[in-house]
Amino acid sequence: MLIYAMDDEPKMLRLLHRAIAEAAPDAEIKDFSFEDDLFNTMEETGKKPDAVFLDIEMPGRSGLEIAVRIKETAPEAGIVFVTGYSQYAVEAFRLHANGYIMKP
Protein backbone atom coordinates (compact mmCIF):
# COMPACT_ATOMS: atom_id res chain seq x y z
CA MET A 1 0.00 0.00 0.00
CA LEU A 2 1.32 3.43 -0.95
CA ILE A 3 0.31 6.32 1.31
CA TYR A 4 1.11 10.00 0.84
CA ALA A 5 1.17 12.42 3.78
CA MET A 6 1.19 16.17 3.21
CA ASP A 7 1.54 18.97 5.74
CA ASP A 8 3.43 22.25 5.55
CA GLU A 9 4.46 22.05 9.22
CA PRO A 10 7.48 19.71 9.62
CA LYS A 11 6.60 18.68 13.18
CA MET A 12 3.01 17.81 12.24
CA LEU A 13 4.24 15.90 9.18
CA ARG A 14 6.53 13.79 11.37
CA LEU A 15 3.67 13.08 13.80
CA LEU A 16 1.35 12.20 10.92
CA HIS A 17 3.95 9.89 9.39
CA ARG A 18 4.45 8.14 12.73
CA ALA A 19 0.68 7.67 13.25
CA ILE A 20 0.24 6.23 9.75
CA ALA A 21 3.22 3.90 10.23
CA GLU A 22 1.73 2.59 13.48
CA ALA A 23 -1.66 2.00 11.85
CA ALA A 24 -0.26 0.51 8.62
CA PRO A 25 3.21 -0.89 9.38
CA ASP A 26 3.57 -2.55 5.97
CA ALA A 27 2.68 0.59 4.00
CA GLU A 28 5.15 2.65 2.01
CA ILE A 29 4.72 6.23 3.24
CA LYS A 30 5.94 9.28 1.34
CA ASP A 31 5.96 12.67 3.01
CA PHE A 32 5.43 15.99 1.24
CA SER A 33 5.44 19.62 2.28
CA PHE A 34 4.81 21.00 -1.20
CA GLU A 35 2.12 20.24 -3.75
CA ASP A 36 4.56 20.21 -6.68
CA ASP A 37 6.69 17.54 -5.00
CA LEU A 38 3.66 15.30 -4.52
CA PHE A 39 2.52 15.52 -8.15
CA ASN A 40 6.07 15.28 -9.52
CA THR A 41 6.55 12.05 -7.55
CA MET A 42 3.35 10.59 -9.02
CA GLU A 43 4.45 11.56 -12.51
CA GLU A 44 8.06 10.39 -12.16
CA THR A 45 7.27 7.04 -10.54
CA GLY A 46 4.05 6.32 -12.40
CA LYS A 47 2.63 5.08 -9.08
CA LYS A 48 -0.66 6.33 -7.73
CA PRO A 49 -1.21 6.48 -3.97
CA ASP A 50 -3.82 4.27 -2.35
CA ALA A 51 -4.48 6.95 0.26
CA VAL A 52 -3.50 10.56 0.85
CA PHE A 53 -3.55 12.33 4.21
CA LEU A 54 -3.77 16.10 3.64
CA ASP A 55 -3.58 19.16 5.81
CA ILE A 56 -6.15 21.76 4.72
CA GLU A 57 -4.64 25.12 5.67
CA MET A 58 -1.39 25.44 3.73
CA PRO A 59 0.32 28.24 1.81
CA GLY A 60 -0.71 28.38 -1.83
CA ARG A 61 -3.47 25.90 -2.58
CA SER A 62 -5.53 24.51 0.23
CA GLY A 63 -5.70 20.81 0.92
CA LEU A 64 -9.25 20.89 -0.43
CA GLU A 65 -8.00 22.17 -3.80
CA ILE A 66 -5.14 19.67 -3.83
CA ALA A 67 -7.62 16.85 -3.12
CA VAL A 68 -9.58 17.76 -6.25
CA ARG A 69 -6.40 17.52 -8.31
CA ILE A 70 -5.45 14.21 -6.68
CA LYS A 71 -8.86 12.76 -7.53
CA GLU A 72 -8.35 13.81 -11.16
CA THR A 73 -5.00 12.01 -11.39
CA ALA A 74 -5.61 9.15 -8.94
CA PRO A 75 -9.39 8.65 -8.72
CA GLU A 76 -9.13 5.49 -6.60
CA ALA A 77 -7.05 7.19 -3.89
CA GLY A 78 -8.74 7.62 -0.54
CA ILE A 79 -8.51 11.13 0.88
CA VAL A 80 -8.26 11.83 4.60
CA PHE A 81 -8.05 15.42 5.76
CA VAL A 82 -5.98 16.16 8.85
CA THR A 83 -6.61 19.65 10.17
CA GLY A 84 -7.03 21.79 13.23
CA TYR A 85 -10.15 23.44 11.81
CA SER A 86 -13.63 21.95 12.03
CA GLN A 87 -15.24 24.46 9.65
CA TYR A 88 -13.97 22.60 6.57
CA ALA A 89 -15.71 19.30 7.35
CA VAL A 90 -18.79 19.90 5.18
CA GLU A 91 -16.68 20.88 2.16
CA ALA A 92 -14.36 17.91 2.75
CA PHE A 93 -17.23 15.44 2.66
CA ARG A 94 -18.66 17.09 -0.44
CA LEU A 95 -15.39 16.01 -2.05
CA HIS A 96 -16.14 12.46 -0.85
CA ALA A 97 -13.37 12.43 1.73
CA ASN A 98 -12.77 9.09 3.40
CA GLY A 99 -12.02 10.78 6.70
CA TYR A 100 -11.56 13.99 8.61
CA ILE A 101 -9.14 13.95 11.53
CA MET A 102 -8.73 16.86 13.92
CA LYS A 103 -5.15 17.74 14.86
CA PRO A 104 -4.39 18.07 18.54
C-alpha positions as CSV (number, residue, x, y, z in Angstrom):
1,M,0.0,0.0,0.0
2,L,1.3,3.4,-0.9
3,I,0.3,6.3,1.3
4,Y,1.1,10.0,0.8
5,A,1.2,12.4,3.8
6,M,1.2,16.2,3.2
7,D,1.5,19.0,5.7
8,D,3.4,22.3,5.5
9,E,4.5,22.0,9.2
10,P,7.5,19.7,9.6
11,K,6.6,18.7,13.2
12,M,3.0,17.8,12.2
13,L,4.2,15.9,9.2
14,R,6.5,13.8,11.4
15,L,3.7,13.1,13.8
16,L,1.4,12.2,10.9
17,H,3.9,9.9,9.4
18,R,4.4,8.1,12.7
19,A,0.7,7.7,13.2
20,I,0.2,6.2,9.7
21,A,3.2,3.9,10.2
22,E,1.7,2.6,13.5
23,A,-1.7,2.0,11.9
24,A,-0.3,0.5,8.6
25,P,3.2,-0.9,9.4
26,D,3.6,-2.5,6.0
27,A,2.7,0.6,4.0
28,E,5.1,2.6,2.0
29,I,4.7,6.2,3.2
30,K,5.9,9.3,1.3
31,D,6.0,12.7,3.0
32,F,5.4,16.0,1.2
33,S,5.4,19.6,2.3
34,F,4.8,21.0,-1.2
35,E,2.1,20.2,-3.8
36,D,4.6,20.2,-6.7
37,D,6.7,17.5,-5.0
38,L,3.7,15.3,-4.5
39,F,2.5,15.5,-8.1
40,N,6.1,15.3,-9.5
41,T,6.5,12.1,-7.5
42,M,3.4,10.6,-9.0
43,E,4.4,11.6,-12.5
44,E,8.1,10.4,-12.2
45,T,7.3,7.0,-10.5
46,G,4.1,6.3,-12.4
47,K,2.6,5.1,-9.1
48,K,-0.7,6.3,-7.7
49,P,-1.2,6.5,-4.0
50,D,-3.8,4.3,-2.3
51,A,-4.5,7.0,0.3
52,V,-3.5,10.6,0.9
53,F,-3.5,12.3,4.2
54,L,-3.8,16.1,3.6
55,D,-3.6,19.2,5.8
56,I,-6.1,21.8,4.7
57,E,-4.6,25.1,5.7
58,M,-1.4,25.4,3.7
59,P,0.3,28.2,1.8
60,G,-0.7,28.4,-1.8
61,R,-3.5,25.9,-2.6
62,S,-5.5,24.5,0.2
63,G,-5.7,20.8,0.9
64,L,-9.2,20.9,-0.4
65,E,-8.0,22.2,-3.8
66,I,-5.1,19.7,-3.8
67,A,-7.6,16.9,-3.1
68,V,-9.6,17.8,-6.3
69,R,-6.4,17.5,-8.3
70,I,-5.4,14.2,-6.7
71,K,-8.9,12.8,-7.5
72,E,-8.3,13.8,-11.2
73,T,-5.0,12.0,-11.4
74,A,-5.6,9.1,-8.9
75,P,-9.4,8.6,-8.7
76,E,-9.1,5.5,-6.6
77,A,-7.1,7.2,-3.9
78,G,-8.7,7.6,-0.5
79,I,-8.5,11.1,0.9
80,V,-8.3,11.8,4.6
81,F,-8.0,15.4,5.8
82,V,-6.0,16.2,8.9
83,T,-6.6,19.7,10.2
84,G,-7.0,21.8,13.2
85,Y,-10.1,23.4,11.8
86,S,-13.6,21.9,12.0
87,Q,-15.2,24.5,9.6
88,Y,-14.0,22.6,6.6
89,A,-15.7,19.3,7.3
90,V,-18.8,19.9,5.2
91,E,-16.7,20.9,2.2
92,A,-14.4,17.9,2.7
93,F,-17.2,15.4,2.7
94,R,-18.7,17.1,-0.4
95,L,-15.4,16.0,-2.0
96,H,-16.1,12.5,-0.9
97,A,-13.4,12.4,1.7
98,N,-12.8,9.1,3.4
99,G,-12.0,10.8,6.7
100,Y,-11.6,14.0,8.6
101,I,-9.1,14.0,11.5
102,M,-8.7,16.9,13.9
103,K,-5.2,17.7,14.9
104,P,-4.4,18.1,18.5
